[in-house]
């Protein structure tokens, strides 16, 4: 069943280190730096992606330096990110106050070359409409365009209109049963604008087992199995930083709850989203 990690000051230490719990293949950290501060780290056994949420920094991966990784904030710009292979030494040099970096990781045995994903390389798909209360846009940082350059990790940022239902119609991806479904762990990290917004994260199974968390800015939810729709409070724009880790492959196939699958016919962009995830192979 899912777990929630409430917002706390993690002091740049990993929020989720994988290898245990319900999502052993997933790594997650949030790093905060002031201007002039630096940090270095090595993440063993996990490929990682350093996604700038705000601020400006240089990132050195072993002997390769990526300069001026920058972003005003998550609400204004697309992400600027660096992919790092497993076990590489990473050094971050902050060039502005309030530099915030999300570090997303997936268990990976193969080594890949580091590379940068610029904001111009981030693709976007819009799904739903205001009329159906499903309008959201999904910015793909690691996905079909990077499929040959990484392991089984997919990363996106989802922006939801106030009062929106995302992950809708309800779907799951916990069984390896191609071509119907592929097995993926999933992590959601939430933000709201204004920050006093909140949401509801539902997770349920067909046997009647269900859980619902009230989500607020800075909370993180781990999902190992079950259908998992999300809703956002009216008057607040919603944001989710999403990490998907394939247990066996990089191609995500979502399986809709058959009771609600017919609703997808009235939600624009659904097929584009499904096709994009399945191309990650």
C-alpha positions in Angstrom: 0.0 0.0 0.0 1.1 3.6 -0.6 3.0 5.7 1.9 3.2 9.5 2.5 6.3 11.4 3.6 5.3 14.8 5.0 7.3 17.9 4.2 10.3 18.3 6.5 13.7 19.9 6.5 15.8 17.0 5.1 19.0 19.1 5.3 20.1 17.9 1.9 19.9 14.2 2.9 18.0 11.8 0.7 14.3 11.7 1.4 14.1 8.2 -0.2 17.2 6.0 -0.7 15.5 3.0 -2.3 16.6 -0.6 -1.5 13.9 -0.9 1.1 10.3 -0.2 1.7 7.6 -0.3 -0.9 9.6 1.4 -3.7 13.1 -0.2 -3.5 14.0 0.9 -7.0 13.4 4.6 -6.5 15.7 7.4 -5.1 14.6 11.0 -4.2 16.3 14.0 -2.7 15.7 17.8 -2.5 18.8 19.9 -2.2 18.8 23.5 -1.0 21.8 25.8 -1.4 22.6 29.5 -0.9 24.8 31.5 -3.2 28.4 30.4 -2.8 27.6 27.1 -1.2 28.5 23.7 -2.7 27.9 20.1 -2.1 29.3 16.8 -3.5 27.9 13.4 -3.4 28.0 9.9 -5.0 24.8 7.9 -5.4 25.7 4.2 -5.7 23.5 1.7 -7.7 21.2 4.5 -8.9 21.2 6.5 -12.1 20.1 10.1 -11.1 18.8 13.2 -12.7 19.4 16.6 -11.1 16.4 18.8 -11.9 16.6 22.5 -11.1 13.5 23.8 -9.4 14.8 27.3 -8.8 18.1 29.2 -8.8 21.3 28.8 -10.7 24.3 26.5 -10.4 27.1 24.7 -12.1 27.2 20.9 -11.9 30.3 18.9 -12.4 30.0 15.1 -13.1 33.3 13.4 -12.7 35.4 15.6 -15.0 32.6 17.1 -17.1 31.3 20.6 -16.1 27.8 21.8 -17.0 27.6 25.5 -16.4 24.7 27.9 -15.6 22.0 25.4 -15.0 19.2 27.8 -14.2 15.5 28.3 -13.6 13.4 31.1 -12.1 10.9 28.7 -10.5 8.7 25.8 -11.3 5.8 28.0 -12.2 7.6 30.2 -14.7 10.1 28.0 -16.7 10.6 24.5 -17.9 13.2 22.4 -16.2 17.0 22.5 -16.8 18.5 19.1 -15.8 21.6 16.9 -15.8 21.6 13.1 -16.1 24.2 11.3 -14.0 25.2 7.7 -14.3 25.3 5.4 -11.3 28.2 5.9 -8.9 29.5 9.1 -10.4 31.0 11.9 -8.3 28.7 15.0 -8.5 29.7 18.5 -7.3 27.2 21.3 -7.3 28.2 25.0 -7.0 25.4 27.3 -6.3 25.5 30.7 -8.0 22.2 32.2 -6.5 20.4 32.1 -3.2 17.4 29.8 -3.0 18.8 27.3 -5.4 16.7 24.2 -5.1 17.4 20.9 -6.9 15.3 17.7 -7.1 17.3 14.6 -7.5 15.4 11.7 -9.0 16.9 8.2 -9.2 16.3 4.7 -10.4 18.1 1.5 -9.6 20.4 0.8 -12.5 23.3 -1.6 -13.2 24.4 -0.2 -16.6 26.5 2.9 -16.9 25.5 5.8 -19.3 27.2 9.0 -20.3 26.1 12.2 -18.4 24.1 14.7 -20.5 22.1 17.9 -20.1 18.4 18.2 -20.8 17.8 21.9 -21.6 14.3 23.6 -21.2 14.0 23.6 -25.0 14.4 19.8 -25.0 11.5 19.3 -22.6 8.5 18.2 -24.5 4.9 18.9 -23.4 1.6 17.2 -23.8 -1.7 18.8 -22.7 -4.4 16.4 -21.4 -8.1 17.1 -20.6 -10.2 20.2 -20.5 -11.6 22.6 -18.0 -15.1 21.3 -18.8 -14.2 17.8 -17.8 -12.2 19.0 -14.7 -9.1 17.1 -16.1 -6.9 19.9 -17.6 -3.2 19.3 -17.0 0.0 19.6 -18.9 2.8 17.2 -18.6 6.4 18.2 -19.2 8.6 15.2 -20.1 12.2 15.6 -18.9 13.3 12.0 -19.2 11.1 9.8 -21.5 10.8 8.7 -25.1 13.4 11.3 -26.4 16.1 10.0 -24.0 15.2 6.3 -24.1 18.5 5.1 -25.4 20.5 7.2 -23.0 19.2 6.0 -19.7 17.9 2.9 -17.8 14.3 2.4 -16.8 13.6 5.9 -15.4 10.9 8.3 -16.6 10.7 11.8 -15.1 8.0 14.5 -15.7 6.5 17.5 -14.1 2.7 17.7 -14.1 0.8 21.0 -13.9 -2.8 20.8 -13.0 -5.5 23.4 -13.3 -7.3 24.3 -10.1 -9.9 21.7 -9.2 -8.4 19.2 -11.7 -8.4 15.4 -11.5 -5.2 13.9 -12.8 -4.3 10.3 -13.2 -7.8 10.1 -14.5 -9.5 7.9 -15.6 -8.0 5.8 -12.7 -5.1 3.6 -13.9 -2.5 1.3 -12.5 0.8 -0.1 -13.6 1.9 -2.7 -11.0 1.7 -6.0 -13.1 4.0 -7.1 -15.9 1.3 -8.2 -18.4 2.2 -6.9 -21.8 0.5 -5.6 -23.9 -2.1 -4.6 -21.2 0.2 -3.3 -18.5 3.8 -3.0 -17.4 5.1 -2.8 -13.8 6.4 0.6 -12.5 7.0 2.1 -9.1 5.9 5.8 -8.9 6.7 8.7 -6.7 4.8 12.0 -6.5 6.2 15.2 -4.9 3.6 18.0 -4.6 3.6 21.7 -4.7 0.7 24.2 -4.8 0.3 27.8 -6.0 -0.6 29.6 -3.7 1.2 27.4 -1.2 -1.8 26.9 1.1 -3.4 24.7 -1.5 -4.0 21.0 -0.9 -5.1 17.9 -2.7 -6.3 14.3 -2.3 -4.3 11.3 -3.4 -6.4 8.2 -3.8 -5.0 4.7 -4.1 -7.4 1.8 -4.4 -7.6 -1.9 -5.5 -10.4 -3.9 -6.9 -10.8 -5.9 -3.7 -12.0 -2.7 -2.0 -8.8 -1.8 -0.3 -8.3 2.0 -0.4 -6.3 4.8 1.0 -6.6 8.6 0.7 -4.0 11.2 1.7 -4.5 14.9 2.1 -1.5 16.3 0.2 0.1 19.7 0.8 3.1 21.6 -0.6 6.3 19.6 0.0 4.7 16.2 0.6 5.8 13.1 -1.2 3.7 10.0 -1.9 5.1 6.5 -2.8 2.9 4.2 -4.9 3.8 0.6 -5.4 0.4 -0.7 -6.6 -3.2 0.2 -7.2 -5.2 2.7 -9.1 -4.1 6.2 -8.1 -6.1 9.3 -9.2 -5.2 12.7 -7.8 -7.4 15.8 -7.2 -6.4 19.5 -6.5 -8.2 22.1 -4.5 -10.2 24.8 -6.3 -8.3 28.1 -6.3 -4.9 26.5 -6.3 -2.7 25.4 -9.3 -1.2 22.0 -8.6 2.3 20.7 -9.4 3.7 17.2 -9.2 7.3 16.1 -9.7 6.9 12.5 -10.9 9.4 9.7 -10.9 8.5 6.4 -12.6 10.8 3.4 -12.4 10.2 0.3 -14.6 10.8 -3.0 -12.8 11.7 -4.7 -16.1 11.7 -2.1 -18.9 11.5 1.5 -19.9 8.1 1.3 -21.7 5.1 2.3 -19.5 1.7 0.8 -20.3 -1.1 2.0 -18.1 -4.1 -0.2 -17.4 -7.4 1.8 -16.8 -10.0 0.6 -14.3 -12.6 -0.9 -16.7 -15.5 0.8 -14.8 -14.2 4.2 -15.8 -12.2 3.5 -19.0 -15.0 4.9 -21.2 -14.5 8.3 -19.7 -11.2 8.6 -21.6 -13.1 9.0 -24.8 -14.2 12.5 -23.6 -10.8 13.6 -22.4 -8.6 15.1 -25.1 -4.9 14.2 -25.2 -5.2 10.9 -23.4 -4.0 8.8 -26.4 -1.1 11.2 -27.0 0.0 10.7 -23.4 -0.4 6.9 -23.6 1.6 6.7 -26.9 4.4 8.9 -25.5 4.9 6.6 -22.5 4.8 3.4 -24.6 7.5 4.9 -26.9 9.9 4.8 -24.0 11.3 1.5 -25.1 
